[in-house]
């Protein structure tokens, strides 16, 4: 079984190393800043998109699988 957390619309995941107060994590990239091209992720504290470079523990981006279509089973 494949975990759906590795699938997203943009095909990219942001990797964060963590800080003294926050554990390392993987976050879906939701889009790109049109002016700078920087990856954007959802900041749950602000409830808004935020550039990955605004986070001190941002490490890098990794490719994620994209869902292209779903086909119902059984026929």
Order of alpha helices (4+ residues) and beta strands (2+ residues): beta-beta-beta-beta-beta-beta
